[in-house]
Amino acid sequence: MLFWQILIDGFAIGSLYALGAMGFALIFGVSGVLNLSHGALMVAAVVAAWAAGNDLHAGPYTGAAVGVTVGFAISLLTYFIIVRPLQRTVKIREEEKEIFILTATLLWGIMIQELIAYFYTNNAKTVAPIVGGVVSIAGVRTPANEVFTALVCWLVIALLWLLVNRTRAGKAVLAASMNPRGVTLLGVELSRVLYRRVGNLWLTDWRRRCFARHVSRRVVL
């Protein structure tokens, strides 16, 4: 029984990590930007979802929508305020821009975390699951939300694979990760490809939202 419970929980959490790894790979592969504020952005999305349910008494689906919207907005803000100005500045040598962006996103992430802690403290918070109830798998009582999260993660992974390998936009993203200069010479505007990878943060924000619901549900049980 314990073996099956560990296997099921490991599969669910592994699904989240797999989707997260794909998100990091897309962002770093296309832009070469190692965004160290990534975790803070996802935390901000989850806290926004929690606040919508706790303060505004919104339902789980509305709270999830609020969390995704806030996370996406802060992701765009991070790119246009932190990353893009450093990429375009002529005051920093090209070989030094990567370390500047890395440091800037780290400090930006710390600022976001401290701002969240100031308004909402660092105490653990419980988020209502999107899918309630418990299902039995191999005799193990498993939260339905955990199964739902794992299935959606693999569905998104499959859709991302199809996007990258079967669509023109996806092939542009793949080509940009291999040779950005070559993509530009072929007439593909690289900035549009980079904007697409910002949209990928939307997926990771949603993933963190599901992760918070999965963990909080486990704590309650």
Contacts in CASP RR format, 6 or more apart in sequence:
PFRMAT RR
TARGET T0000
AUTHOR 0000-0000-0000
METHOD contacts of the structure
MODEL  1
MLFWQILIDGFAIGSLYALGAMGFALIFGVSGVLNLSHGALMVAAVVAAW
AAGNDLHAGPYTGAAVGVTVGFAISLLTYFIIVRPLQRTVKIREEEKEIF
ILTATLLWGIMIQELIAYFYTNNAKTVAPIVGGVVSIAGVRTPANEVFTA
LVCWLVIALLWLLVNRTRAGKAVLAASMNPRGVTLLGVELSRVLYRRVGN
LWLTDWRRRCFARHVSRRVVL
1 139 0 8 1.000
1 140 0 8 1.000
4 137 0 8 1.000
4 138 0 8 1.000
4 139 0 8 1.000
4 140 0 8 1.000
5 140 0 8 1.000
5 142 0 8 1.000
8 137 0 8 1.000
8 138 0 8 1.000
8 140 0 8 1.000
8 142 0 8 1.000
8 146 0 8 1.000
9 146 0 8 1.000
11 150 0 8 1.000
12 146 0 8 1.000
12 147 0 8 1.000
12 149 0 8 1.000
12 150 0 8 1.000
12 214 0 8 1.000
13 214 0 8 1.000
15 149 0 8 1.000
15 150 0 8 1.000
15 153 0 8 1.000
15 154 0 8 1.000
16 149 0 8 1.000
16 150 0 8 1.000
16 153 0 8 1.000
16 207 0 8 1.000
16 210 0 8 1.000
16 211 0 8 1.000
16 214 0 8 1.000
18 153 0 8 1.000
18 154 0 8 1.000
18 157 0 8 1.000
19 153 0 8 1.000
19 156 0 8 1.000
19 157 0 8 1.000
19 203 0 8 1.000
19 204 0 8 1.000
19 207 0 8 1.000
20 204 0 8 1.000
20 207 0 8 1.000
22 157 0 8 1.000
22 160 0 8 1.000
23 160 0 8 1.000
23 200 0 8 1.000
23 203 0 8 1.000
23 204 0 8 1.000
24 38 0 8 1.000
26 160 0 8 1.000
26 164 0 8 1.000
26 173 0 8 1.000
26 177 0 8 1.000
26 197 0 8 1.000
26 200 0 8 1.000
27 33 0 8 1.000
27 35 0 8 1.000
27 38 0 8 1.000
27 197 0 8 1.000
27 200 0 8 1.000
27 201 0 8 1.000
28 34 0 8 1.000
28 35 0 8 1.000
29 177 0 8 1.000
30 173 0 8 1.000
30 176 0 8 1.000
30 177 0 8 1.000
30 193 0 8 1.000
30 194 0 8 1.000
30 196 0 8 1.000
30 197 0 8 1.000
31 83 0 8 1.000
31 194 0 8 1.000
31 197 0 8 1.000
32 98 0 8 1.000
33 83 0 8 1.000
33 98 0 8 1.000
33 101 0 8 1.000
33 105 0 8 1.000
34 98 0 8 1.000
34 101 0 8 1.000
34 102 0 8 1.000
34 105 0 8 1.000
35 78 0 8 1.000
35 83 0 8 1.000
35 105 0 8 1.000
36 102 0 8 1.000
36 105 0 8 1.000
36 106 0 8 1.000
36 109 0 8 1.000
37 78 0 8 1.000
37 82 0 8 1.000
37 105 0 8 1.000
37 106 0 8 1.000
37 108 0 8 1.000
37 109 0 8 1.000
37 112 0 8 1.000
38 105 0 8 1.000
38 201 0 8 1.000
38 204 0 8 1.000
39 109 0 8 1.000
39 208 0 8 1.000
40 108 0 8 1.000
40 109 0 8 1.000
40 110 0 8 1.000
40 112 0 8 1.000
40 113 0 8 1.000
41 71 0 8 1.000
41 74 0 8 1.000
41 75 0 8 1.000
41 78 0 8 1.000
41 109 0 8 1.000
41 112 0 8 1.000
41 201 0 8 1.000
41 204 0 8 1.000
41 205 0 8 1.000
42 71 0 8 1.000
42 204 0 8 1.000
42 205 0 8 1.000
42 207 0 8 1.000
42 208 0 8 1.000
43 112 0 8 1.000
43 113 0 8 1.000
43 116 0 8 1.000
43 208 0 8 1.000
44 70 0 8 1.000
44 71 0 8 1.000
44 74 0 8 1.000
44 112 0 8 1.000
44 116 0 8 1.000
45 67 0 8 1.000
45 68 0 8 1.000
45 70 0 8 1.000
45 71 0 8 1.000
45 74 0 8 1.000
45 205 0 8 1.000
45 208 0 8 1.000
45 209 0 8 1.000
46 67 0 8 1.000
46 127 0 8 1.000
46 208 0 8 1.000
46 209 0 8 1.000
46 212 0 8 1.000
47 116 0 8 1.000
47 120 0 8 1.000
47 125 0 8 1.000
48 63 0 8 1.000
48 66 0 8 1.000
48 67 0 8 1.000
48 69 0 8 1.000
48 70 0 8 1.000
48 71 0 8 1.000
49 63 0 8 1.000
49 64 0 8 1.000
49 66 0 8 1.000
49 67 0 8 1.000
49 68 0 8 1.000
49 70 0 8 1.000
49 127 0 8 1.000
49 209 0 8 1.000
49 212 0 8 1.000
50 125 0 8 1.000
50 127 0 8 1.000
50 212 0 8 1.000
51 66 0 8 1.000
51 120 0 8 1.000
52 58 0 8 1.000
52 59 0 8 1.000
52 62 0 8 1.000
52 63 0 8 1.000
52 66 0 8 1.000
52 67 0 8 1.000
53 59 0 8 1.000
53 62 0 8 1.000
53 63 0 8 1.000
53 128 0 8 1.000
54 125 0 8 1.000
58 66 0 8 1.000
59 128 0 8 1.000
60 128 0 8 1.000
60 129 0 8 1.000
60 130 0 8 1.000
60 213 0 8 1.000
61 130 0 8 1.000
64 130 0 8 1.000
64 206 0 8 1.000
64 209 0 8 1.000
67 205 0 8 1.000
67 209 0 8 1.000
68 202 0 8 1.000
68 205 0 8 1.000
68 206 0 8 1.000
68 209 0 8 1.000
71 201 0 8 1.000
71 202 0 8 1.000
71 205 0 8 1.000
72 199 0 8 1.000
72 201 0 8 1.000
72 202 0 8 1.000
72 205 0 8 1.000
74 112 0 8 1.000
75 198 0 8 1.000
75 199 0 8 1.000
75 201 0 8 1.000
75 202 0 8 1.000
75 205 0 8 1.000
76 198 0 8 1.000
78 105 0 8 1.000
78 108 0 8 1.000
79 198 0 8 1.000
82 101 0 8 1.000
82 104 0 8 1.000
82 105 0 8 1.000
82 108 0 8 1.000
83 101 0 8 1.000
83 104 0 8 1.000
83 105 0 8 1.000
86 92 0 8 1.000
86 97 0 8 1.000
86 100 0 8 1.000
86 101 0 8 1.000
86 104 0 8 1.000
87 97 0 8 1.000
87 101 0 8 1.000
89 97 0 8 1.000
92 100 0 8 1.000
124 219 0 8 1.000
125 216 0 8 1.000
126 216 0 8 1.000
126 219 0 8 1.000
126 220 0 8 1.000
127 209 0 8 1.000
127 212 0 8 1.000
127 213 0 8 1.000
127 216 0 8 1.000
128 213 0 8 1.000
128 216 0 8 1.000
129 143 0 8 1.000
129 144 0 8 1.000
129 145 0 8 1.000
129 213 0 8 1.000
129 214 0 8 1.000
129 216 0 8 1.000
129 217 0 8 1.000
130 145 0 8 1.000
130 148 0 8 1.000
130 210 0 8 1.000
130 213 0 8 1.000
131 144 0 8 1.000
131 145 0 8 1.000
131 148 0 8 1.000
132 143 0 8 1.000
132 144 0 8 1.000
132 145 0 8 1.000
132 217 0 8 1.000
133 143 0 8 1.000
133 144 0 8 1.000
133 145 0 8 1.000
134 141 0 8 1.000
134 142 0 8 1.000
134 143 0 8 1.000
134 144 0 8 1.000
134 221 0 8 1.000
135 141 0 8 1.000
135 142 0 8 1.000
135 143 0 8 1.000
135 144 0 8 1.000
135 147 0 8 1.000
136 142 0 8 1.000
137 147 0 8 1.000
141 221 0 8 1.000
143 214 0 8 1.000
143 217 0 8 1.000
143 218 0 8 1.000
143 221 0 8 1.000
145 210 0 8 1.000
145 213 0 8 1.000
145 214 0 8 1.000
145 217 0 8 1.000
146 214 0 8 1.000
146 217 0 8 1.000
146 218 0 8 1.000
149 210 0 8 1.000
149 211 0 8 1.000
149 213 0 8 1.000
149 214 0 8 1.000
152 210 0 8 1.000
153 207 0 8 1.000
153 210 0 8 1.000
156 203 0 8 1.000
156 207 0 8 1.000
160 203 0 8 1.000
163 169 0 8 1.000
163 170 0 8 1.000
164 170 0 8 1.000
164 171 0 8 1.000
164 173 0 8 1.000
164 174 0 8 1.000
165 171 0 8 1.000
165 174 0 8 1.000
169 196 0 8 1.000
170 196 0 8 1.000
172 183 0 8 1.000
172 188 0 8 1.000
172 193 0 8 1.000
173 193 0 8 1.000
173 196 0 8 1.000
173 197 0 8 1.000
175 182 0 8 1.000
175 183 0 8 1.000
175 186 0 8 1.000
175 188 0 8 1.000
176 183 0 8 1.000
176 188 0 8 1.000
176 190 0 8 1.000
176 193 0 8 1.000
176 194 0 8 1.000
180 190 0 8 1.000
183 190 0 8 1.000
183 193 0 8 1.000
184 190 0 8 1.000
END
